Each structure stands twice: as structure tokens, then as C-alpha cells.
């Protein structure tokens, strides 16, 4: 007797059960299963729900089960889907490049608060990854001229792809190299931001398995997690215009240590900002105009 074709509802229910049985606290079974089913079928949610009790297209059931297998094996959902949202904006993702996270919205928001909509600014992002942060700034502030730097060619390629996707490639210059090396010492910026690697050696071992699938070079910040701040803070001070700002994302236990590093480097008005979970997430400091 031939097996009847599986419906969308049946496939969805089975996927939810499998994700629940996987006992992974990172999974949101119904949400993740629906995202994978929509991706597999290439249909918006409303259309999928209209056809929920109809048989899936030939091959879609098997492909959907394969996608669920990949998620259960700890492949990041954003890599499977090929995109991720940062706030209201969607960005392409790819294995080998750090996935944008809403934790970084605090960094974006604090940067935007220092960029008046009516003025022109020069902004630099160090370690742009997917380009999600610098693209969000450019999309939110039409008069900002941006430079994005990353040492990794995969990140450079993905940043360019995301800028083209949002049609702002003419407003963001993308440079490959280590921190300030490709920028040159003569260029000055009104604002510099960075979400550098800041996970300590001890914390790396405790990361969720799915996060360990992301590139270590974009996560590990040295034994204490602070190596990149030591590399960034002094040259950033020299690269800022008078009264310009440096903003960096930090690990939630690093606020006091990074704030002290800012102050010892000569930054003024140093502040620690918390994310929506009330955890330290951003440190900002200003280079004051010299008398």
C-alpha cells in the first residue's frame, strides 16, 4: 500500500516533536519549524496556513526533514535560512561570517543617537562582519559617509552583498585589512564603532554548540577577552575628530574593565550602556577638543 503524501500540518507537527525531544534550550520548536517550512516551500506564512492540510509538493517533505536534521545537529538557523534580521532590516548570512544579533542593537542605537539627521558625518566600523551594523547606520542616516573594515575576505564579500541588497553600496566604502591598517593615518572620523571578538578562553568552552559553528576568529578575544580593545582604543583616539566618539560592544561582565581602558587611553565622558536584558553591552567614550 502506498503511503499517502504528508500534509504541511503533519510535517510541521512532526518537526515540532523532534525539536522538543532534542531538548535544546536554544530551540523555539514551533517558531523554528515554521521558519524552516516556509523556507522549504518558498511561501509566506499566510499562504502556507491556507494550504496547511494539503499534501506538500513532491520532495518538500524530505527536504524539510533534512533542514530539521541540520538544525538539530547545531547548524545555526541563520546559516540554514541564509539570512537574519537586525531590528527591522534583513541581512544575508553565510557560514564563516558572524551572525548579526539583536544584542548589537544597543550599539547601533547609541551610535545613531550621536548622529544628527541634519548633519554629515564620517563613520568607521572596525570588523564589519556581515555589514549589518554599518548598513543599518547608513539606512538610518542618509547624510553619513561610511567606511567598513574587516580582515576576512568572506566578511568583505558578504558586506558588499548586503550593501548591494539594500542599494547603499555607493555610500559605504569597504576595505580589507587589520583594524586601521587599510584606512590610513590621515583620515579622521566623527564616530567609530566596533563589535570586536570579546569571548574569553574560559567562556569559549561554554558557548552553545550552534555558536561554536560560527568563526572562532570573530568570537575569541584572547585569554581575558579584552585583546581587541587593547588594539583598538589607542589608534581610534588618533583617528577621531575632536569631540568624536568611539563605541564598542562588550561582554556583559566586561563593563568596568573596558571603561577603565577608555579612561586610561584619554577618552572623556565614558559611559557604560545596558541592553534590554539589563546587561552591560556598550562602552562609549569621547575624544574632547584639545585647548
C-alpha positions as CSV (number, residue, x, y, z in Angstrom):
1,X,0.0,0.0,0.0
2,X,1.4,3.4,-1.0
3,X,2.0,5.9,1.8
4,X,-0.2,9.0,1.5
5,X,1.5,12.3,0.8
6,X,2.3,14.2,4.1
7,X,0.5,17.5,4.6
8,X,2.0,20.7,5.8
9,X,0.3,20.3,9.2
10,X,1.7,16.8,9.7
11,X,5.2,17.7,8.7
12,X,5.1,20.7,11.0
13,X,3.8,18.7,13.9
14,X,6.5,16.1,13.4
15,X,9.2,18.7,13.3
16,X,8.0,20.3,16.5
17,X,8.1,17.0,18.3
18,X,11.6,16.3,17.0
19,X,12.8,19.7,18.2
20,X,11.2,19.3,21.6
21,X,12.7,15.9,22.0
22,X,16.1,17.3,21.1
23,X,15.9,19.1,24.5
24,X,17.9,22.2,23.3
25,X,17.1,25.4,25.2
26,X,18.1,27.4,22.1
27,X,15.3,25.9,20.1
28,X,11.9,27.5,19.8
29,X,10.2,24.4,18.3
30,X,7.1,25.9,16.7
31,X,8.8,29.2,15.6
32,X,11.8,27.4,14.2
33,X,9.7,24.7,12.5
34,X,7.5,27.3,10.8
35,X,10.5,29.3,9.6
36,X,12.1,26.2,8.1
37,X,8.8,25.0,6.5
38,X,8.2,28.5,4.9
39,X,11.8,28.5,3.6
40,X,11.5,25.0,2.2
41,X,8.2,25.6,0.5
42,X,9.1,29.2,-0.6
43,X,5.7,30.6,0.6
44,X,4.7,33.3,3.0
45,X,3.1,32.2,6.3
46,X,-0.5,33.1,5.3
47,X,-0.3,31.1,2.1
48,X,1.2,28.1,4.0
49,X,-1.6,28.2,6.5
50,X,-4.2,28.3,3.8
51,X,-2.7,25.1,2.4
52,X,-1.8,23.5,5.7
53,X,-4.0,20.4,5.3
54,X,-2.9,19.9,1.7
55,X,-0.1,17.5,0.6
56,X,3.3,19.1,0.3
57,X,4.9,19.3,-3.1
58,X,7.0,16.2,-4.1
59,X,10.3,16.4,-2.4
60,X,9.4,19.2,0.0
61,X,8.6,16.9,2.9
62,X,12.0,15.2,2.6
63,X,13.8,18.5,2.2
64,X,12.0,19.9,5.2
65,X,13.1,16.9,7.3
66,X,16.6,17.4,6.2
67,X,16.6,21.0,7.3
68,X,15.3,20.0,10.7
69,X,18.1,17.5,10.9
70,X,20.6,20.2,10.2
71,X,19.1,22.4,13.0
72,X,19.2,19.5,15.5
73,X,22.9,18.9,14.6
74,X,23.5,22.5,15.8
75,X,23.9,24.3,12.5
76,X,22.8,27.9,13.1
77,X,19.3,28.6,11.9
78,X,20.6,31.8,10.2
79,X,23.0,29.8,8.1
80,X,20.3,27.4,7.1
81,X,17.9,30.2,6.1
82,X,20.7,32.3,4.6
83,X,19.5,35.5,6.3
84,X,18.9,37.1,9.7
85,X,17.2,40.3,10.9
86,X,18.8,43.1,12.8
87,X,16.0,45.1,14.0
88,X,13.7,45.9,11.0
89,X,16.3,45.1,8.4
90,X,17.1,41.7,6.8
91,X,20.7,40.8,6.0
92,X,22.2,37.8,4.1
93,X,24.2,35.4,6.2
94,X,26.8,32.8,5.3
95,X,28.9,30.2,7.1
96,X,32.2,31.6,8.1
97,X,30.9,35.0,9.0
98,X,29.5,36.1,12.4
99,X,25.6,36.1,12.5
100,X,24.2,39.5,13.4
101,X,22.3,39.5,16.7
102,X,19.8,41.8,18.4
103,X,22.3,42.3,21.2
104,X,24.1,44.6,18.8
105,X,21.0,46.9,18.6
106,X,22.3,48.7,21.7
107,X,25.5,49.6,19.9
108,X,23.5,50.7,16.8
109,X,21.1,52.8,18.9
110,X,23.8,54.6,20.9
111,X,25.7,55.3,17.7
112,X,22.6,56.7,16.0
113,X,21.9,58.9,19.0
114,X,25.2,60.7,18.3
115,X,24.4,61.3,14.6
116,X,22.1,64.2,14.0
117,X,19.8,63.5,10.9
118,X,20.6,67.0,9.6
119,X,24.4,66.8,9.6
120,X,27.0,65.0,7.6
121,X,29.4,62.6,9.4
122,X,32.2,60.3,8.6
123,X,31.7,56.9,10.3
124,X,34.1,53.9,10.5
125,X,33.2,50.4,11.5
126,X,36.0,48.1,12.5
127,X,35.3,44.4,12.0
128,X,32.2,44.7,9.9
129,X,31.4,41.0,9.5
130,X,28.2,40.8,7.5
131,X,27.9,44.5,7.2
132,X,24.6,44.6,9.2
133,X,25.7,47.3,11.6
134,X,27.2,49.8,9.2
135,X,24.3,49.2,6.7
136,X,21.8,49.9,9.5
137,X,23.5,53.2,10.2
138,X,23.6,54.2,6.6
139,X,20.0,53.2,6.1
140,X,19.0,55.3,9.1
141,X,21.1,58.4,8.4
142,X,21.2,59.4,4.7
143,X,24.0,62.0,5.1
144,X,26.5,59.7,6.7
145,X,29.6,58.7,4.8
146,X,30.8,55.3,6.0
147,X,33.9,53.1,5.8
148,X,33.7,49.4,6.8
149,X,36.8,47.3,7.5
150,X,37.4,43.6,8.1
151,X,40.4,41.4,7.8
152,X,38.4,38.4,6.5
153,X,37.7,38.2,2.7
154,X,34.5,36.2,3.4
155,X,33.2,39.1,5.6
156,X,34.2,41.6,3.0
157,X,32.3,39.8,0.2
158,X,29.2,39.4,2.4
159,X,29.2,43.0,3.5
160,X,29.4,44.1,-0.2
161,X,26.5,41.7,-1.0
162,X,24.4,43.2,1.8
163,X,25.1,46.8,0.8
164,X,24.1,46.0,-2.7
165,X,20.9,44.2,-1.5
166,X,19.9,47.4,0.3
167,X,21.1,49.6,-2.5
168,X,23.6,51.6,-0.4
169,X,26.9,50.3,-1.8
170,X,27.7,53.8,-3.1
171,X,27.6,55.2,0.5
172,X,29.8,52.7,2.2
173,X,33.5,52.1,1.3
174,X,34.6,48.6,2.2
175,X,38.3,47.9,2.9
176,X,40.0,44.7,3.7
177,X,42.7,44.7,6.4
178,X,43.6,44.5,10.1
179,X,41.8,47.3,12.0
180,X,43.2,50.7,11.0
181,X,45.8,49.4,8.5
182,X,43.8,49.9,5.3
183,X,42.3,53.2,6.4
184,X,45.4,55.3,6.6
185,X,46.5,57.7,9.3
186,X,45.3,60.8,7.6
187,X,41.6,60.0,7.6
188,X,39.6,61.3,10.6
189,X,36.1,60.2,11.7
190,X,33.3,61.7,13.7
191,X,32.3,58.3,15.0
192,X,34.0,54.9,15.2
193,X,32.1,51.7,16.2
194,X,33.1,48.1,16.6
195,X,31.7,44.8,17.8
196,X,35.0,43.0,18.1
197,X,35.7,39.5,19.3
198,X,35.4,39.6,23.1
199,X,34.8,36.0,24.3
200,X,37.4,34.8,26.8
201,X,39.2,31.5,26.6
202,X,37.1,30.1,29.5
203,X,33.9,31.4,28.0
204,X,34.6,29.9,24.6
205,X,34.3,26.4,26.1
206,X,30.9,27.2,27.5
207,X,29.3,28.6,24.3
208,X,26.2,26.8,22.9
209,X,27.1,24.3,20.2
210,X,25.4,26.3,17.5
211,X,27.5,29.4,18.3
212,X,30.7,27.2,18.1
213,X,29.7,26.7,14.4
214,X,30.5,30.4,13.8
215,X,34.0,31.5,13.1
216,X,36.3,31.5,16.2
217,X,38.2,34.5,14.9
218,X,35.0,36.5,15.2
219,X,34.4,35.4,18.8
220,X,37.6,34.8,20.7
221,X,39.1,37.9,22.2
222,X,42.1,36.4,23.9
223,X,42.6,34.9,27.3
224,X,40.6,37.5,29.1
225,X,38.5,38.6,26.1
226,X,40.0,42.1,26.1
227,X,42.8,41.8,23.5
228,X,40.9,43.6,20.7
229,X,40.1,46.6,22.9
230,X,43.8,47.0,23.7
231,X,44.4,47.0,19.9
232,X,41.5,49.4,19.0
233,X,41.4,52.1,21.7
234,X,44.7,53.9,21.2
235,X,44.6,54.2,17.3
236,X,40.9,55.0,17.4
237,X,41.7,58.0,19.6
238,X,44.1,59.3,17.0
239,X,41.6,58.6,14.2
240,X,38.8,60.6,15.8
241,X,38.0,64.2,15.1
242,X,37.9,66.4,18.1
243,X,34.6,65.7,20.0
244,X,34.3,62.4,18.1
245,X,33.0,59.2,19.7
246,X,34.2,55.6,19.9
247,X,31.6,53.0,20.8
248,X,32.3,49.3,21.3
249,X,30.2,46.3,22.1
250,X,31.3,44.3,25.1
251,X,30.6,41.1,27.0
252,X,28.2,41.6,29.9
253,X,31.0,41.1,32.5
254,X,33.5,43.5,30.9
255,X,31.9,46.9,31.5
256,X,34.2,48.1,34.3
257,X,37.4,46.8,32.7
258,X,36.7,48.3,29.3
259,X,35.5,51.6,30.9
260,X,38.9,51.9,32.7
261,X,40.7,51.2,29.5
262,X,38.9,54.0,27.8
263,X,39.7,56.4,30.6
264,X,43.4,55.4,30.7
265,X,43.7,56.0,27.0
266,X,42.4,59.6,27.4
267,X,38.7,59.3,26.4
268,X,36.2,61.5,28.3
269,X,32.5,61.2,29.1
270,X,32.9,57.4,29.2
271,X,29.6,55.6,29.7
272,X,28.5,52.0,30.0
273,X,25.1,51.2,28.4
274,X,23.0,48.2,29.1
275,X,21.0,46.1,26.7
276,X,17.3,45.2,27.0
277,X,18.2,42.4,29.4
278,X,19.9,45.0,31.7
279,X,23.3,43.6,31.0
280,X,26.3,45.8,30.2
281,X,26.6,45.8,26.4
282,X,28.3,49.0,25.1
283,X,31.0,51.4,26.3
284,X,31.3,54.8,24.7
285,X,33.9,57.5,25.1
286,X,34.6,60.9,23.6
287,X,37.8,62.5,22.3
288,X,37.5,66.0,23.6
289,X,38.8,69.0,21.7
290,X,42.2,70.0,22.9
291,X,42.7,73.6,24.1
